[in-house]
Amino acid sequence: MVRDETPSAIERVQTGIRLEKRLLKVLKALAEYRDMTLGDLVEGIVLHSFEGKTPFERTTLKHIEDLKRIYGLTLSANDSHRLKEKRG
């Protein structure tokens, strides 16, 4: 099967979302490592997830583990529905 490499025309919009601080640091560092924008990284993660596919290869997952350690990110997918923002 030959894949069509023609870019898809899209319209992007500016958005403001709130993310857990350490998670954002890991995402920004990963985007920098992959030489892409944070928005491009998030779009790729979401599009893969919507199809039930993993967005990262084993080597990238290892790099993510290193970044999580560096930035002290201990949250996991199990925490995703139990996060509560600190007041103050």
Order of alpha helices (4+ residues) and beta strands (2+ residues): alpha-alpha-alpha
